[in-house]
C-alpha cells in the first residue's frame, strides 16, 4: 500500500471493494468476534482492525484466542504495523488503535474517550480519514455508547456501517446507541 500525496487517502489494495474493516465490541464481544471472523477465508481481501474493551490491568489473550478460531492471521497491534489483506490487528489493553494515512497502525495512550481506552470512536474516525468510502465500521455487542460517534465519520466519508441486531447482541447498549444514528445496515452476529 502506498500513499496518494494529493489527498492523503491511503491507496487501495489491489482487490476487493473495501480495504479496511474496523470492528468494535465490549461486553460479550469475544463470542461475537469469533462468530464473524471464523466465517472469513484466509485470503480475505481487506485488513481487519479490532477494538475490544478489556481490563487494562491484565495482559490480553484476545489475539491468541481469535487466531485459533479463524484462518486469518491475527496479532496484537504494534506501532507501525502495516495494514494487510487477511490480517487482523487487535488493540492492546489500555491503548487506542489508530490508522495513519500511510496504511500503518499507531497506538496511543491519549486521554480516555467515554471512560475507555481503546476507543471505537477514535478508531472509526482515523479509518474514515484514511480510507473513506473503502472503509467498513462494525459495531457489535457491548454496553455504553462507544462507536456511535465514530460511525458518523465513516458514513460522512462514504464508508459503510454495519451494526449487530439488538435482538442477537448479548449486550445491546453499543448496537442500540449506533442504531440511533440512522446510518447503518443491521446484521446478526449470532
N, C-alpha and C positions, 0 to 999 in steps of 0.2 A: 504494500500500500504506500502511496506517495501523497503528497500534499499539493492541492491546487492553490498556487500562491495568490491567485486573483481574489478568491472569496473565502479562503481559509476553511473550506469544507473538505474533509478527507475524501480522497478519490475512492471510488467504489472498488470492491473486489470484482474479479472478472466474471463471476457467475452469481445468479440469484437476484431476486427483486429487492432484497434488503441486505445491508451489511452488518447491522448490529441489532441484537435483541437484548434489551435491558429488563431484567426481571426483579421484582421486589416482593418480599414476603416477611411476615413476622410470625406470630403465634400460629402453629400448625403448618408452617412453611416447608419443613423438611419433606413431609409426605406429598404435598402439592408439587414441589420441585422435582421430586423423584418421578411422580406420575407424568409430568411434562417431558422431562429430559430422557427418560427411558424409551420414549417413542421416537426419538430423533436418530437419524443414521449417522455413522461416523464421518461421512463426507458432507455433513450439513453445511450449506453454503454461507452461513453467517457466523460471526462471533457472538458469544452469549456472555453477558455480564450479570452477576447476581449480587443483590444486597439482601441479606437475611439478618434481621435483628437478633443479635446474640449477646450473652452476658460478656461484657468487656473484660472481666476479671479472669477469664479462662481461655486457654488455647482452643481454637476451633478445629474440629474434625470434619467439618462440613464438606470440604473438597474431597477428602478421603472417602467419606460415605457416598457422596454423589458419584465419584469415579467408579465405584463398584456397581453402580446401577445404570450406567449409560455407556454406550460405545464412544461417546465424545471424550476428548482429552479435557480433564478438569484439574485446575490448580488454584491454590490461593493466590490472589493477585499480589504482584510486587510492583514497585515503582519502575516504570519503563517497559513493562511487558507490552509486546506488540499484539494488537488485536488480530486474530486469525480465524478464518472459517473453521468450524468444527471444534473450536476451543472455548471452554467455559472458564471464566475468571470469577472467583468468589471473593467478595470483600472480606478482609480480615476483621476480627472484632475491633471495635473502637477506632476504625479508620474509615473515612469517606473514600469511596471509589469514584474516580472521575475519569473522563476520556478527554484526551488532548486532541487538537486539530491535526496532529501528525499521525493519528491512529495508534497512539500509545496510551497506556493506563497510568494514572498517578494516584497516589494515596495522600490523604491529608488528615491531620488531627485538628483542623479548624473547629470552630465552635459547634456545639450540638445544634441540631435542627429538630424542632419538636421533641426535645429531650433525647434525641437519638444520634448515634454515630455508629455505623454508617447510615446515611440518609438516602432514601429512594429519590426524593425531590432533587437533590444535588446531582445524583447520577443521571436522572432523566434529563435535567437541564443541560448537562455537559454533553450528553449523547445528542440531544436536539441541536445544539450549536454546531457540532461537527458533522453529523450525518443526516440531518434534516429529513427529507422525505424517504430516505433509505434506512430509517430507524423504526423500531417497534418497541413500545413500552408495555410491559405486562405487570399487572397488579394482582397478586394472589392473596390468599388468606392472611389475616392479621388483625390486630387491634389498632386503634388510632387512625390517624389521617395521613400518614406518610405516603407520598406518591401522588396525592391528589392535586398538588400544585405543579409538580414536575410534568404530569401528563398534559397540562395545558401548553407547555413549551413544545412537547413532542407534536401535538396536534397543530399548533400555530406554524410550525416549520414544515408541515405536510406529512409528518410521520403517522404511524398507525398506533392506536391504543387498544389493548385487549385487557379486559378485567374479568376475573373469575366470577361466575354467577354467585350471588349472595347465598343462594339455596344450597350450593355444594361446598362453599367455603367453610372450613372448620370454625373460623372466627371471621365474622362479616364486617368488622369495622373498616378495614382498608378498602375492600371492594365497595362497600356502601358509600364511603366518602368519595371514591373515584366516580361512581355512578352519578353522583350529584353534579359532576362537571359536564355531563351530557356530551362527551366527545369520544365515545368508545364503542367497541364491539364486545359483546358478552360471550363468555365461554365457560365450560365446565372443566375443572381440573381433577375431578374425582369421579 
